[in-house]
Structures are given as structure tokens and as C-alpha cells.
């Protein structure tokens, strides 16, 4: 809660964003979990936070949930 208050007072204003991006699926296949987004989004160029974008209203919306990076490790033999 305290961090939320600090971010509200001194956080990024998200004024500089990318052009709205809408990822396309390749070959019409199913979306891969964690690697593909649904819908249009913009990214803040200052802090990197991603927000949903509404083309009809031409407005930036709510923050998009964090992507979870998946890492596969190979066993190491010494």
C-alpha cells in the first residue's frame, strides 16, 4: 500500500508510449501460453510498463498483466 502511494505521487506519468501494437498469430495456430498477447497494447517508453489500448475510444486503458518468462535449463555435467 505504501509503495502504491509513493508511485502515485512520484511514479512515471506514462506520457511517452509506443504506437499501439496488435500481435498477429502465425499460421492461424493456437496462442502459446506466456508468449503471445491478446488484444492491442502500448508500452511506456520511460518505464516499460504495458497498457491495453482501445482503438474505438483511442485511449490507453488498464495495465496489462506481467508476462512470465519461461526458462528451460539443461542439466550440467561436471
C-alpha positions in Angstrom: 0.0 0.0 0.0 2.8 2.4 0.9 4.6 1.7 -2.4 1.3 2.4 -4.3 1.1 5.8 -2.6 4.7 6.6 -3.5 4.2 5.5 -7.1 1.1 7.7 -7.3 2.9 10.7 -6.0 6.3 10.3 -7.7 5.9 7.5 -10.3 6.1 7.6 -14.0 3.4 9.6 -15.8 3.4 7.2 -18.8 3.1 10.1 -21.3 5.5 8.7 -23.9 4.2 5.4 -25.3 4.8 3.3 -28.4 2.3 3.2 -31.3 -0.5 0.7 -30.4 0.6 -2.8 -31.3 -1.6 -5.8 -32.1 0.3 -9.1 -32.3 -0.8 -11.5 -35.0 -0.9 -15.2 -34.7 1.3 -17.1 -37.0 -0.3 -19.7 -39.3 -3.6 -19.3 -37.5 -2.4 -21.7 -34.8 -3.3 -21.5 -31.1 -1.6 -18.9 -28.9 1.4 -20.1 -27.0 1.0 -19.6 -23.2 3.1 -16.8 -21.9 4.5 -15.8 -25.3 1.5 -14.3 -27.1 -0.7 -11.4 -26.1 -4.4 -10.9 -26.7 -5.5 -7.5 -28.0 -3.8 -4.2 -28.7 -1.4 -2.7 -26.2 1.1 0.2 -25.8 4.3 0.3 -23.9 5.6 3.3 -21.8 9.0 4.3 -23.3 10.2 5.6 -19.9 9.4 2.7 -17.5 8.5 -0.2 -19.8 5.0 -0.8 -18.4 2.4 -2.2 -20.8 -1.2 -1.0 -21.1 -4.2 -2.2 -23.0 -5.3 0.1 -25.8 -8.9 0.7 -27.0 -8.9 1.6 -30.8 -12.6 2.7 -30.8 -12.1 5.2 -27.9 -8.4 5.8 -28.9 -7.4 5.7 -25.2 -4.8 3.9 -23.1 -6.5 1.5 -20.7 -5.6 -0.6 -17.7 -2.1 -2.1 -17.2 -1.5 -5.4 -18.9 -0.5 -8.3 -16.6 3.1 -9.2 -16.4 4.5 -11.8 -18.8 6.1 -14.7 -17.2 9.4 -15.6 -18.9 9.9 -19.3 -19.1 13.4 -20.6 -18.9 14.4 -24.2 -19.6 17.6 -25.3 -18.1 19.8 -28.1 -19.4 21.5 -30.4 -16.8 25.1 -29.6 -16.4 27.7 -32.4 -16.1 31.0 -31.6 -14.5 
